Amino acid sequence: MSAASDRPLVPEWLSSPEDVNALVDEVWPASAQRDEHGELRLAGVAVSDLREQFGTPLYVLDEDAVRARAREVREAFTAATARHGVQARVYYAGKAFLSTEVVRWVSAEGLAVDVATGGELAVALAGGADPARIGVHGNNKSTRELERAVEVGVGSIVIDSPIELERLAAIVERMPRADGAPQSVLVRVNSGVHAETHDFLATAHEDQKFGFALEDAPAIVARIRELPGLSFAGLHCHIGSQIFGTRGFEESAARVVELHAQLLAGGEIPVLNLGGGFGIAYTSVDTPTPIAQLADGIVDAVARECEVRGIPLPNLAFEPGRAIVGRAGVTLYEVGTVKPVRVSDALERLYVSVDGGMSDNARPALYGAQYSARIASRTSDAAPALARVVGRHCESGDIVVDAEYLPADVTPGDLLAVPATGAYCFSLASNYNYVPRPPVVAVSGGRARVIVRGETVDDLLARDAGWSPASASNVTVWEDSE
């Protein structure tokens, strides 16, 4: 079916490319290039070599891209705050992608790390993150998680509920920090500004699980100031994720700074954390705001709000989220089957099935997230065909890329690459249908190395309490053949 005749099936934002082999710069890591044979190379490593050495599906992470982006974001916010005579701290979002190796990369580039569970804290510490530069989030931190955070001396804990506040107060009373200092805490507030994003990604409207309403925060702060084992460091607000532009941040800043000004009557407040959740490009029509523009716009807005109220600008903290690691990731799949599906008498869609799916990228199923795709093992002169890339799982919603133009001659054995998968794909991975999770490979300077080992079926069986090595002779494990 020609590209001109398939419009009823095509999202409004998607257009047929002039070159179905072209890589959109904003979507792919800068190191993604096709070689003289048309094969995709990532940081100089051919995708066919990656398949041969590590198999598919495969998460590939460009180390230099992560490091460069971390530096870029840190330098942008440092420069923006320095113009106003204050300091900035940028936190790497552990939930986006976390491994000890990545912790080492971002720490070396000057980023702090935020975590939301005991497991994430353990990985951050194992990766060498300075505990004083770790922030702990979460709406339901357990007693043990809070104890561990205090025990290692984390830089800050974000208070999310009155119960959690009293829980933490009891902990620091019976087991003070080793350095003798009070535990620094921030109070998460909901500014009421609803980010222009998916409802599940918007986190500052009132009817959701995180934080306090603005009018409830003063009582919580007053209680913190009564407790000798705690130190109120400031407010924290996060309006959502995958956000473009500064308008939402500016409106949120006005409301949060007003509360900050009121709270100054009770004592100094050294920090204001404005969150982040900056967007990246997943498709050719996504236009993320340049990071320097974001930094200048947000910091200037906060400075204006402080000036209007005649209060000093505090040091500022930011949490860019996926913006650090998202674009640096590419997932490789092998095409298994291809079939045209007649949608109506006149319309047909090409279904391209790959050897992964919602177990390695749950975002399309969770949020309706859109992605791009390209055949990576070769180029093609075939006409573009409207395709839907789907996974191998027993769900009709197991969609990897909802709508994309691929060469009409896409065939089993082709390598297919999906860009912008560095954030929230590995983190959300599952073993649905008992599929082992893929490895994560870092590429840099023409070399590749595993930074997170992939699972095997034996790994999955080892967790089954009804299975033992002694019974292995009675179990036939099916592995994909070459």
N, C-alpha and C positions, 0 to 999 in steps of 0.2 A: 504494500500500500504506500502510496507516495506521501511525502511530508505535507503536501498541500491538502490532501483529502482526509486527514485524520484529526482535524481541529476539534470536533466534538469530544474527543477523548483527551485532548491536551490541556493542561492547566494554562490559565491566561498568561502566567509569567514565563512559560517555556516556549522558546522558538527554535526552529530547526537550524542547526549550525551550518555555516558555510563550509567548515572543515570538521568532520565528525571525529577527527583524530586530535584536534587542538586541545591544549590544556589551558584553562582559564587561570590567569596569573594569580588573582586574589584567592582562589580556592585551593590551589596546590602549594606545597612547600616550594620555596624558591629553587631548591636543588632538583626539582622534578623536571627532567628533560628527556626527550626522545633521542636515541642515538642514530647513527647512520643507517641502521637496519629497521628503524621505526619502533624499537623496543624502549619501554620506559625504564629510566634509571633514576634512582633515588639516592642522592648524595654520592653519585658515581657507581652505585651498585645496580646491576641489571636485575630486573624482576624475575627473569628465568633462573638466575643463580639463587635468588632468595627462595623460590619454590623448590628447587632441587635440594637446597641445604636444609630448609626448615619446614617445607610443606605448606599447604594452605588449608583453611584460612590462616592468615598471618597478619598480625598488627605490626606495622613498620613505623618507627618513630625517628624523625630526623633530629639527632642530638644538637647539631649546630643551629637548627631553626628554633628549638626550644630555648637554648641559651641566648641567642640573639634577641628573641622576643622578650625574654625576661629582662635583659639589659635595657632594651628600648623602653619598656613600660616603666621600669625603675627610674631611668634617666628623665623620662618625660614628667613624672610626678615630682621627682626631686627638683627639677628646674622650675616647675610651676609653683611649688610651695616656697622655694628659696626666694622668688621674686617678692614674696610677702613676708619674708623673714622667719618662716617656720620650717619644720621638717616633715617629711613624708615617710611612711612605711608602707611597703607593698607586700601583700600576703599572696603566696601561691595557694590555690585551692586544692587541697588534698583529694577532695571528692571527684575532681575532674579526671585525674589520673595520678596514681600514687605507686611508686616503687622506690626502693632505697637509692637506686641509681639516679632517678629523676630528682629526688630530694637533694642529692649531692650537686646536681647541675644547678638547680635554682638557688640553693644556698650559696654556691660559689659566685653566682651572679648578683648576690646582695638581696635576695628576697627572703622574707619571713615565710612561715608555713602555717596555714590554718587546717585544723582537723576537727572531726565531728564525732569520732568514736574512739574507744580504747584501742581498737585495731589500727586505725589511722595514726594515732599517737605512737604506737609501737613502731610502725614503719618509719615515721618521721625521725624518731630517736635512733633507730637502727641505721638510718641514712646519714646520721651525723648532724642533724639540725640542732642548733643551739636552743635548749629549752626556753631560754628567756625570749626567743624570737618565735615561739609557737603560740598561736591563739586557739582556744578550744571552744567550739560551737556545739549546738545541738539542743533540741527541745526536751530531751528526756535522758540527760546524762545520769548514769547509774552512780550509786555510792562508790563502787569500786573505781569507776572511771574518774570521778572527781578526786578520790584519794590518790590515784596515780598521778594525776595532773599536779596536785599540790606537792606530792612526794618528789617529783622530778624538777619542780620549780618553773612551771610554764609561765610565760610572760603575762598572759591574760586569760580569763575565763569569761565568756559572755553569758550573763544571767538571762534566763528565758522564762522563769516562772517564780512565784513566791515560794513554792515548795522547794524548788532547786536552791533558792537563796538560803533558806533555813538549813537545808541539807549540807550545803557547803560551809555555812557558819559553824555547824556542829563538827565538821571534819577538821577545820583549821583550829578549832579549840582543843581537840584531843590530839592532833598531830600537826603542830606548827611547821611551817616550811623550814628546811635545813638552814637557809640563810638568815632566818629570824625576821624576815620582812613580812608585812601583811600581804595576803594574796590580792593582786590587782584584778579588778573585775570591771566589765562594761555591762551596760543594761541595753538589751535589744528593744527597740521601739518600732512601732508601725506608723509610718508617716501618713498613711492613707493615700499615698500616690500609687496608682495602679500602673505598672509598667505595660507598655504596648507589646505584649508577648503572650504566649500560651498561659491559660489560667493556672496551670500547675507550676509554672515558672515564675509567676508574679507573687512576691512575698511581702508586700508592704500594705496591702489592704487589710481591713480589720478582721474579716471573717476567715481566719486561717490559723494554723497551729503555732506560728512563731511569734515571740515577743509580747510586748505590752502596748496597749493604746497610749497615746501621748499623755492623756489626762491621768492615767494610772501610774506613770513613771515616777513622779515626784515622791510618792509614798514609798516606793521601792528604794529609791536613792536615799531617802531619809533613813530607812532601815539599815541600809549598807553602812551609812556614816555612823550609825550607832555601834556597829560591831568592830571591836578592836582588831580582829584578825583579818579584816577585809579593807581594801582601799578602792574607792570609787575612781576609776580612771576616765570614764566618759561614756557617751552614748554610742550605740551601734545601730545603723539602719541599712537595710538591704532591700531595694525595691523590686528586684527580679533578676532575670537572666536573659542572655541573648538580646541585649538592649543596644539599639543604635541611637546616636544623638545624645544631647545633654539636657533636653527639655525636662524630662522626668526628674533627673538629678537636681536641677535648679529649683524646681518646685518643692521637692522633698527637703532640700537644704534649707529653704526658707522656714519650713515648719519645725525641723529639728533644731536649727539654730535658735529659734524662739524659745524652745524648751531649754536648750543649753544655757541661754542667757538667764532664764529664771533660776536654774539650779546653781548658778554662780554665787548666789546669795549665801549658799551654805558652805562654800569653799572652792578652792581651785579645781579646775577640770582640765587635765593636761591634753586629752586626746578626743578627737571626734572621728569615728569610723563611719564612712559613707558607703561602704560596700562596693559594689561594682557590677559584675555580671555583664561585661562588655561583649558585644556580639562579634561573630566572625562570619565569613562568607562560606555558605554551603553550596550555593548555586551561582550561576552567572549573573543573576539579578540582585544578589545581596550586595549592599554597599556599606560595609562597616565604617564607622567614623574613625579617622586617623587618631592614633593614641595621643599624639601631642595636642590635637584639638580637644579631645576629651579631657585631658589633664588640665589644660588652660581654662576651658569652659567651666568645669566643675569647681576648681580651686578659686577662680575669680568670683564665681557665684557665692561661694561660702564667705569669701572675704568681704563682698558687698553686704551680705546679710549681717555680718559681724560689725561692719562699719556703721551701718544704719542704727544698730542698737548700742553703739558705743562700747563694745566689748572687744577684748583681744582675740585675735584668731588663734585657735589652739593648733597643736600639731595634728596632722591629718593622716588617716590610714585608709587603705583601699584594697579591695579584693577583686582583681580583674576576672577571676574565674577562668572559663574556657579560653579566654583571649591569649593566654600564655602557651598552651599546649595543643589547642584544637587543630590549627592549620598544619602543625608539624606531623600529624598522623595520617597514614594511608593504610587502608585494609586491602589485602590481596585475596582474591577468590579464584577458584577455577570453575569455568562454566561446565555444567554437567549435561543439561538438556536445554533445547530451544524448541519452542512450539508456538505457532500462531494460534491465537484464540479469537474466534469470531464473536464480537460483542453485539453486532446487529447484522442485518442483511448486507449493509454497505461498509461496516467498520470492523477493523481487525487490530488486535494488539499482539505484539510479540512478547511472549513470556520467556525470560532468560533465567534459568534456575542455577544457583551457585551452591558451593559446598559449605556455606555458612548460613547466616540468617539472623533471626531475632535473638538467638543465644549469644551472639557476639556483638550485635547492635540492636538494642531494644528501643532506641529512640523513635524510629518510625511508628512502632506499635504504641508506645506510650504517649507521644506528643504529636503524631502525624508529621514528624520531622522530614524535611526534604533533603536529599543528597544528590550529588552528581556521580557519574561513572564514565570510565573510558576503558576500551580494550587496551591492555597494557603490553601484551606480548608481541604486538605487530601493529602496523597501520593498514588501512583498507581504503580502496577506491570505491567501495560499494556505496550506494545511496543511503542516507540516514533513514532509519526505521524507528518508529515510536516503540519503545520497549519498557517493560516493567521487570526490574530485577527482583527475584524472589528467592527465599531461602529454602532449606530442606526440611523444615519442621512441619508438623501436622496441624497447621493453622492457616486459614485463608488470609489472615492478617499478617503472615510472615513475609513482610515486604522489606527489602533492603533499600531499593530506590524506586519510588512510586512511578515516576515518569522521567524518561531520558531518551535522547536520540543516540542510538548505537548503530554501527554499520550493519546493513541488512544481512551481511554474510557472517555474522557472529555465529560461532560454532563450538561444539563441545571441545574442551581442551584449551580454549582461549583463556588467558589470564585477564581477569577484570579487576580494575583498581577503583576503589571508592575513596576520595580524598576527604579531608577535614574530619577525620575520625579519631583524632588524638584525645578528645575529651568525651567522657561519659560512655564510651563504648566498652572498653576494657572494664571500667568501673562497674557497669551494669550487667556484665556478662553473667550467664547462667549455664547450668547443665541441662536445660530443657531437652527432653527426648534422650537424656543420657549422652549428650554430645560433649566431649571434653573441650574445655576452653583453650583457645589458641595461645601460642607463645607470643611474646612481645620482643621484637628485635630492634635494636638501635643501629642506625646507619650514620657513618661519618667518614669523610675522606676516603671513600671507595671501599670501606670495610663494614662488615655487619657482625653484630654479636648479640646473643640472647641476654636480655635484662630481666625477663620473667619467663620461667620455663612453662611450656605448654603442658596440659594434662594428657593422660592416657586413659583408656578404659580401665586398665588395672588400677590407676589412681582412684577412679570412681568406685570400683568394686571394694577397694581396701577400706572404704568408709562404711560399707554395708556390714552391719553386725552379724548378719546371717551367712556371711561368706568368710572363708579362711583359705590360706594357701593350700591346706591339705585337700580342700574340695575343688581345687583349680582344675584337676584332671577331668572333672565332670562338667566343666564350663567351657563352651566354645566361644571364644572372643572373635568377633568379626572385625577385621581391620580393612580399610580401603586398600585395594591392590594398586600397583603402579599402572 
